[in-house]
Amino acid sequence: MQFKFTIIIPIYNEEYNLKRLEDELQAFTQSSEIATKVLFINDGSTDESQANIESICNRNTGFGFLLFDNNYGLSAALKAGFDYTDTELVGYIDADLQTSPKDFSLLLEHINEYDLVTGVRTNRNDVLIKKIASKIANSIRRAFTKDGMDDTGCPLKIIKTEYAKRIPMFRGLHRFLPAMILLQGGTIKQIPIQHFPRIAGTSKFGIGNRLLGPILDCFAYLWMKKKSINYKVSKQQL
């Protein structure tokens, strides 16, 4: 089978979500009009996540994993996923299933016309403090980046792989993926998607890394925007 789409799933201590995640991924990959593979990135989990991941990959064609030797964070997991992806499209979803793999179909409808398509979480099922922190952080990011995105932290995205591999990732930059596509001269679109409450496991983000961290990261983005380099080759002989 010639796969065209890779779904990256960062994992950190999500053992109680993995069976349900497997079921939902199976449902999507079997019904999707585009041949899809799955790549779990185990970000140094200390629970039984790795044993569960290996079992899932052993019984599902097109499912694979990378295991980090330590916990490096979400940006590192995404960077590794982009580096190891060999399909023309790459997507990203969190393991907590607060967003659904089924909604990748909504994003795929637009990826031919755009270089990144991201979800916008409607009717968010989060605690109030989490909603407030995200709303403030998104407003600040939008003011810095001028990307027009309402929910850059939404963990459901599809990117053309050629653009994803050119993103100079560093810690915290996962919050700026749409802006980084714009820096390359690419095009972006946001699509409303479903949002669900977390059923198992615990959130890895608090007020510090949901609000204070992103504010500091905005200054890193501005530096990168000032120093960014883009070029297009019009003719070549190699």
ZIDA-V266178 format. One record per residue. RES is the residue in one small letter. SS is DSSP state (A for helix, B for strand, O for the rest). PHI is phi in whole degrees, 0 to 359 (999 if undefined). PSI is psi in degrees with one decimal (999 if undefined). Layout:
RES & SS & PHI & PSI
RES & SS & PHI & PSI
//
This chain:
m & O & 999 & 136.2
q & O & 265 & 101.8
f & O & 286 & 145.0
k & O & 241 & -13.3
f & B & 220 & 129.4
t & B & 245 & 128.3
i & B & 261 & 118.2
i & B & 269 & 133.9
i & B & 228 & 101.4
p & B & 293 & 136.9
i & B & 234 & 127.1
y & O & 218 & 104.7
n & O & 54 & 62.0
e & O & 237 & 32.4
e & O & 304 & -32.7
y & O & 277 & -7.0
n & O & 259 & -12.7
l & A & 289 & -35.2
k & A & 293 & -43.9
r & A & 295 & -38.2
l & A & 298 & -43.8
e & A & 302 & -45.8
d & A & 299 & -43.4
e & A & 289 & -35.8
l & A & 292 & -40.8
q & A & 301 & -45.5
a & A & 300 & -40.8
f & A & 288 & -48.8
t & A & 297 & -30.3
q & A & 281 & -24.1
s & A & 257 & -15.3
s & O & 294 & 143.3
e & O & 283 & -11.2
i & O & 244 & 134.2
a & O & 296 & 122.2
t & B & 236 & 136.5
k & B & 243 & 166.5
v & B & 233 & 135.7
l & B & 231 & 107.4
f & B & 279 & 135.6
i & B & 246 & 102.3
n & B & 278 & 107.5
d & O & 274 & 55.8
g & O & 72 & 37.4
s & O & 302 & 146.3
t & O & 250 & 1.9
d & O & 259 & -151.1
e & O & 267 & 17.9
s & A & 302 & -44.7
q & A & 297 & -42.4
a & A & 299 & -40.9
n & A & 292 & -40.6
i & A & 299 & -44.6
e & A & 296 & -38.1
s & A & 296 & -42.9
i & A & 299 & -45.1
c & A & 292 & -32.2
n & A & 291 & -26.2
r & O & 253 & 6.4
n & O & 227 & 120.7
t & O & 294 & 134.9
g & O & 86 & 5.2
f & B & 256 & 129.9
g & B & 219 & 177.9
f & B & 210 & 158.8
l & B & 238 & 137.2
l & B & 245 & 117.3
f & O & 284 & 151.0
d & O & 278 & -5.5
n & O & 201 & 174.9
n & O & 270 & 112.3
y & O & 251 & -13.3
g & O & 103 & 167.8
l & A & 297 & -42.2
s & A & 299 & -41.4
a & A & 295 & -39.7
a & A & 297 & -43.2
l & A & 294 & -42.0
k & A & 302 & -45.9
a & A & 298 & -41.8
g & A & 300 & -45.3
f & A & 298 & -42.4
d & A & 298 & -38.1
y & A & 267 & -6.0
t & O & 288 & 134.5
d & O & 236 & 18.5
t & O & 252 & 165.6
e & O & 286 & -21.4
l & B & 236 & 146.2
v & B & 225 & 136.0
g & B & 237 & 170.4
y & B & 216 & 135.4
i & B & 213 & 148.1
d & O & 281 & 154.9
a & O & 283 & -13.6
d & O & 284 & -8.7
l & O & 61 & 28.2
q & O & 286 & -16.5
t & O & 242 & 155.4
s & O & 253 & 136.1
p & A & 304 & -27.2
k & A & 301 & -30.7
d & A & 284 & -6.9
f & A & 301 & -30.4
s & A & 299 & -36.7
l & A & 294 & -38.0
l & A & 285 & -37.4
l & A & 298 & -26.0
e & O & 298 & -21.2
h & O & 245 & -5.3
i & O & 289 & -19.5
n & O & 291 & -30.4
e & O & 267 & -16.2
y & O & 230 & 162.1
d & O & 264 & -19.8
l & B & 217 & 133.3
v & B & 235 & 126.6
t & B & 237 & 151.7
g & B & 280 & 157.4
v & B & 237 & 118.5
r & B & 287 & 118.4
t & O & 260 & 148.0
n & O & 50 & 57.8
r & O & 300 & 131.8
n & O & 260 & 65.2
d & O & 233 & 163.3
v & O & 293 & 158.0
l & A & 302 & -44.9
i & A & 297 & -34.5
k & A & 292 & -40.5
k & A & 296 & -43.5
i & A & 295 & -46.0
a & A & 299 & -42.8
s & A & 294 & -40.3
k & A & 297 & -43.2
i & A & 295 & -46.8
a & A & 299 & -41.4
n & A & 296 & -38.2
s & A & 296 & -42.1
i & A & 293 & -45.2
r & A & 300 & -42.2
r & A & 297 & -38.2
a & A & 294 & -37.2
f & A & 283 & -43.7
t & A & 268 & -24.2
k & O & 57 & 33.5
d & O & 272 & -10.2
g & O & 74 & 7.1
m & O & 274 & 136.8
d & O & 271 & -19.2
d & O & 209 & 68.7
t & O & 294 & -20.1
g & O & 277 & 0.6
c & O & 299 & 123.2
p & O & 275 & 50.0
l & B & 212 & 105.3
k & B & 216 & 153.5
i & B & 230 & 134.6
i & B & 227 & 142.6
k & B & 294 & 128.2
t & A & 301 & -34.8
e & A & 300 & -32.4
y & A & 281 & -41.3
a & A & 300 & -40.1
k & O & 289 & -17.9
r & O & 268 & -2.1
i & O & 285 & 122.3
p & O & 280 & 79.2
m & O & 292 & 139.8
f & O & 215 & 171.5
r & O & 305 & 124.8
g & O & 96 & -13.3
l & A & 285 & -11.0
h & A & 300 & -21.4
r & A & 285 & -9.4
f & A & 240 & 23.3
l & A & 302 & -46.4
p & A & 300 & -42.3
a & A & 296 & -36.0
m & A & 290 & -28.7
i & A & 290 & -39.6
l & A & 298 & -37.0
l & A & 298 & -25.4
q & O & 273 & 2.2
g & O & 83 & 13.5
g & O & 276 & 177.2
t & O & 241 & 148.8
i & B & 225 & 155.6
k & B & 211 & 146.8
q & B & 244 & 142.0
i & B & 231 & 131.8
p & B & 297 & 135.8
i & B & 226 & 172.0
q & O & 283 & 156.8
h & O & 221 & 137.5
f & O & 235 & 156.8
p & O & 289 & 150.6
r & O & 289 & 127.9
i & O & 265 & -38.1
a & O & 225 & 160.4
g & O & 76 & -177.2
t & O & 232 & 150.0
s & O & 295 & 142.3
k & O & 266 & 3.1
f & O & 238 & 135.8
g & O & 240 & -169.7
i & A & 298 & -32.6
g & A & 294 & -51.7
n & A & 272 & -3.6
r & A & 263 & -24.8
l & A & 237 & -55.7
l & A & 292 & -45.0
g & A & 302 & -49.6
p & A & 300 & -33.5
i & A & 297 & -45.3
l & A & 295 & -37.2
d & A & 296 & -25.2
c & A & 300 & -36.2
f & A & 290 & -34.3
a & A & 295 & -39.1
y & A & 297 & -43.7
l & A & 299 & -37.7
w & A & 296 & -44.5
m & A & 295 & -37.5
k & A & 297 & -40.7
k & A & 293 & -33.9
k & A & 261 & -0.3
s & O & 295 & 147.9
i & O & 235 & 131.9
n & O & 228 & 145.2
y & O & 208 & 157.6
k & O & 229 & 132.9
v & O & 272 & 124.5
s & O & 267 & -21.9
k & O & 200 & 145.9
q & O & 208 & 155.5
q & O & 216 & 114.2
l & O & 244 & 999
//
